[in-house]
Amino acid sequence: MNLLSPFRIFLSSAVFSFRAQFNWLYPPMWLTMKLAMTLSQMAFFVFVGQFLLATGNARPDIIAYIAIGNAIMAMSWNTVFAVVNITGDDKWGGTLTLLLATPAPRLPLFIGRAMLHVFDGMLSVAISFVFAVFLFGVNFGSTNALALLVVVFLTAFTMAGFGLLIGGFSFYFRDPMVFANIFTFILLIFCGVNFPIQALPQPLQYISYIFPLTYGIDAGRKAIGGATLIDISPLLGQMLIVGFISIILGYIFFQSFERAARKTGRIEAV
């Protein structure tokens, strides 16, 4: 029974956290947001790519490059923005005190709160792939389906870990959503979404490799091009390392916040 306790905490934390965060949503609104956000972002950058292609300032595969990058990046709204928002909801809803008072083990509680956003993020990617194929003519004919599925899942999982890192760090501030907005758009610059990271200045290229999304987008493009799991395994390995480091650091931030809150008594305003 004791061995199953962390799993029960993990599962209940995942379900109730997701329901509590989205208790104001009903299915039509959720679906509208899912469709509108994924399509609008992809369309904006694809149209920019089409303009560059028409003026002869872009390579021939620019449309597919941008569409695939934005399709995989679509999960960041779930795995970063929504995961960080968990922290904000706890503060604004007054439930942070109750969370810190629970005797439940912190690690399954901490990770479980983000896990359903992984699958929600995978759904965002799937919808974006449909847009890429039927609206922008991206060819998925050579895709290694198994490799792509693994890439999308592992990218969503590791990006949720990155979201937990930002969420744990933002426990120290009143409004975590500021950091959610900042890092969501930073990903557009550093992760090779719309242009290769090699186009960045050399010092900035090193920053790209601290984000799991960088490896996920690269591996996703290769899987769509026909690469197997063995071919992309180095990228997946690096992504998992970065993702687990993010989870560990986020957990450390969470624990240090809890200790500081207990010492100062300023649980909701550290």
ZIJOLIN-V337971 format. One record per pair of residues at least 24 apart in sequence whose ideal C-beta (glycine too) atoms are under 8 Angstrom apart, sorted by the first residue. I is the first residue (numbers start at 0). J is the second residue. Records with the same first field share a line. If there is no record, write none. Layout:
# ZIJOLIN-V337971
I: J / J
This chain:
# ZIJOLIN-V337971
4: 104
5: 104 / 106 / 107
6: 107
8: 103 / 104 / 107 / 108 / 111
9: 107 / 108 / 110 / 111 / 114
10: 111
11: 111
12: 103 / 107 / 108 / 111 / 112
13: 111 / 112 / 113 / 114 / 115
14: 115
16: 85 / 111 / 112 / 113 / 115
17: 115 / 116 / 119
19: 88 / 92 / 94
20: 81 / 84 / 85 / 88
33: 122 / 123 / 126
34: 126
36: 73 / 76 / 123
37: 70 / 73 / 123 / 126 / 127 / 130
38: 127 / 130 / 134
40: 69 / 72 / 73
41: 65 / 66 / 69 / 70 / 73 / 127 / 130 / 131 / 135
42: 130 / 134
44: 69 / 192 / 193
45: 69 / 135
47: 193
48: 193
62: 135 / 136 / 137
63: 131 / 135 / 137 / 138
64: 193 / 220
65: 192 / 193
66: 130 / 131 / 135 / 137
67: 131 / 137 / 216 / 219 / 220 / 223
68: 190 / 191 / 192 / 193 / 216 / 220
69: 127 / 192 / 193
70: 124 / 127 / 128 / 130 / 131
71: 124 / 127 / 151 / 154 / 212 / 215 / 216 / 219
72: 186 / 187 / 190 / 192 / 212 / 216
73: 120 / 123 / 124 / 126 / 127
74: 120 / 121 / 123 / 124 / 151 / 154 / 155 / 158
75: 120 / 158 / 183 / 186 / 212
76: 120 / 123 / 183
77: 116 / 117 / 119 / 120 / 123 / 155
78: 113 / 116 / 117 / 120 / 155 / 158 / 159 / 161 / 162
79: 158 / 161 / 162 / 165 / 179 / 182 / 183 / 186
80: 162 / 179 / 180 / 183
81: 116 / 119 / 162
82: 112 / 113 / 116 / 159 / 162 / 163 / 165 / 166
83: 162 / 165 / 166 / 169 / 175 / 176 / 178 / 179 / 182
84: 175 / 176 / 179
85: 112 / 113 / 166
86: 166 / 167 / 169 / 170 / 175
87: 169 / 174 / 175 / 176 / 179
90: 173 / 175 / 267
93: 267
95: 266 / 267
96: 266 / 267
99: 257 / 260 / 261 / 266
105: 250 / 253 / 254 / 257
106: 250
109: 163 / 167 / 249 / 250 / 253
110: 163 / 246
113: 159 / 160 / 162 / 163
114: 159
116: 159 / 162
117: 152 / 155 / 156 / 159
118: 155
120: 155 / 158 / 159
121: 151 / 152 / 155
124: 151 / 155
125: 151
139: 223
141: 223 / 224 / 225
142: 222 / 223 / 224 / 225
143: 222 / 225 / 226 / 227 / 228
145: 228
146: 218 / 221 / 222 / 226 / 227 / 228 / 230 / 231
147: 219 / 222 / 223
149: 228 / 235
150: 215 / 218 / 219 / 222 / 231 / 235
151: 215 / 219
153: 215 / 235 / 238 / 239 / 242
154: 211 / 212 / 214 / 215 / 216 / 218 / 219 / 238
156: 242
157: 211 / 215 / 238 / 239 / 241 / 242 / 243 / 245
158: 211 / 212 / 215 / 242
160: 211 / 242 / 243 / 245 / 246 / 249
161: 210 / 211 / 212 / 241 / 242 / 245
163: 245 / 246 / 249 / 250
164: 245 / 246 / 248 / 249 / 252
165: 249
166: 249
167: 248 / 249 / 250 / 251 / 252 / 253 / 256
168: 249 / 252
170: 252 / 253 / 256 / 269
171: 252 / 256 / 269
172: 269
173: 268
186: 210 / 212
189: 213
190: 216
191: 216 / 217
192: 216
208: 237 / 241
209: 241
210: 241
211: 238 / 241 / 242 / 245
214: 238 / 241
